[in-house]
Amino acid sequence: MKTDLRLKITFVLVSIAWRKVLGSGVQAHAPEEATKVTSVPQIGIIGSRTCSNEIANIAERTGKLIASRHAILICGGREGVMEAAARGAQTAGGLTVGILPGPSKMEANPFIEVKIPTDMGHARNAIIARAADCLIAIAGEYGTLSEIALALQIGKPVVTLASKWEIEGTIAADSPEMAVETALGFCRTR
């Protein structure tokens, strides 16, 4: 059952990438059965590939909460905030999806179950923003800022946690619990 869900999610995410982000004109259609998977909330976790232990703990707790609420965690699949969040989600039995910047599945952290290599570098941030129903930005640097901007530009809600920036259009959360509840609230209204 979980394997079927992973395959369907992978198919849907790759279809979204082709249709919405790459703009190639390729018409990729998911079978009706596979598109039903999108009713499961998909929460994107964005943040720096390097982080302090404090931020890693916040990210791991956030990932656990996402999984405990039966949502799918989507991230960049590498180290830092992404790895900590995926570790948290996986320890809670959740499904983790990594949208990787390079050409190889091997670059994913060990807590990513669905590995999607894009060979697009930072341009893969657009896929993360498009694939998630809502994003939670944990701390972060300039790459995170670009993901926030892309998400806001396409109308995706962004919740910030431990952010050093105040960005118009985002919602600040004081805790992982508040961030996940806020994100799930947006998922229910989309």
Secondary structure as UniProt FT lines:
FT   HELIX           2..16
FT   HELIX           17..21
FT   HELIX           32..35
FT   HELIX           36..39
FT   STRAND          42..47
FT   HELIX           53..68
FT   TURN            69..70
FT   STRAND          72..75
FT   HELIX           81..91
FT   TURN            92..93
FT   STRAND          96..100
FT   HELIX           105..107
FT   TURN            110..111
FT   STRAND          114..117
FT   HELIX           121..123
FT   HELIX           124..131
FT   STRAND          134..138
FT   HELIX           142..153
FT   TURN            154..155
FT   STRAND          158..161
FT   TURN            168..169
FT   STRAND          171..173
FT   HELIX           176..189
//
